[in-house]
Amino acid sequence: MFWRSVLLSLAITAFWLTMRVLKKTTAPLINGKSGFTIIMAYSIGGVTFIQAVHNTEIANVVFILALTPLVAALTSLIWFKEIPTISTWLAMAGGLFGVAIIVWGGLGTGSMFGNIMAACTTLSMAIAFTITRYTRKDMSMSPMLTGVITASIAFIFAQDLSLSANQWFWMIINGIIIMPISYSMLALGPKYISAAEVALFLLLETVLAPIWVWLAVGEHINGATFVGGAIILTTLITHSAFKLFRRKVHQT
């Protein structure tokens, strides 16, 4: 958490400074009071996620995080009266069903503390998406301060910060390339689509993670993962296609 957060902050800062030197328009590092609130929400989610992974069953974590679209829909409805469309409700139900198939065999009681941490991660992400959606601000640079906060917290508790050469290679790829792009796009998404719809795309992680592990280290993928993944992908593709079709009809 420490090193990937440090590298994330450095990468975002370098990009922001480069854009400033080139006199290109870019989002501020902290986009108002709402931007700071979103940064804190992402920071809390980053810390609680690590705690969840280390203190409860992975299946529990995945299943609880799959509730993020539903929580985001509810927070948007309660706070800002944004009512999700029927297609979004159906997509959430289909995605949750697919996740349930993937993780059902591994679900266990786990640790109550770990389960609570996973729930806190879900709530933090939902709040961040909802506020971004309401303000419609560009929050793509917010991961910079998020990285600073999470790195500071990790530094307090880390017992050893040393990495091997091989670990540094993957950490740099993760912290300099993957994390900045994914976090920035995730922070920017709610500006254009609803919080619940952004959260829906997080379900792709449940589908793709086993595939990446299989490609990298040859870990076996069971039949439930294929079936659940197919349901999630079909749901997301159908929902996206339906939204694009409706937008095209409205434009014509």
C-alpha positions, 0 to 999 in steps of 0.5 A: 500500500505504501509504495503503490500509493507513493508512486501513484501520487508521483505519477499524477503530480508529474502529469499535472505539472507537465500539463501546466508547463504545456499550458494545457487545461487539466483538473485541479488537484483538489477540486473544491470542498466536494473534491476533498470529501471524495479524496477522503472517501477514496482514501478510507476505501483504500485502507479498509480494502486492504484490511478486508483482504487480510481479515476475512474470506476473499469470497466475502470481500468480492461479494460485499464489494459487488454490492457497490452499485446497489449502495451507490444507487441508494445513496444517489436516491436518498441524497440527490433524488437521482432515480436509477432507470429500470435497466440499471436496476436489472443490470445490478440484479444480473451482475450480483447474480453472476458474482454470487455464482462465482464466489458462492462456493468460497463464502464463509463466515470469515472475520466480522472485522474483515466483513465490516471493513469490506462493507466500509470499502463499499460505502466509501466508493459509493459515496465518492461516486455519488458526490462526483455525479452530483457535482459533475466536477472533473475529479481525475487528479484527486488520486494524487492526494489520495495516494499521499493520505494512504501512503502516510497511513501505511507508513505508520503500520508498515514493518518493512518497506524493502522490496526485491528487484522483481517486486520493484518491477511489478510495483513500478508498473502498478504504481506508475501506469496501472493505478494512475490510469484506473483511479483517474478514469474511475474518478472521472466516470461519474461526471458522465454516467450515474454512480450506480452505472460506474459501480457496475463496471467494477464487477468486471474486476470479478470476471477479469481477475481470475483470467489475469491470474490464469494467464500469469501463473496458470492458476486453475479457473473453475466452471462457476467462474466461467458461468458467473463471468459470462452472466456479468459480461452479458449483463454489462454489454446488454446494459451498455448497448441498451443505453447507447440505443436509447441515446441514439433514439433520443438524438434522432 
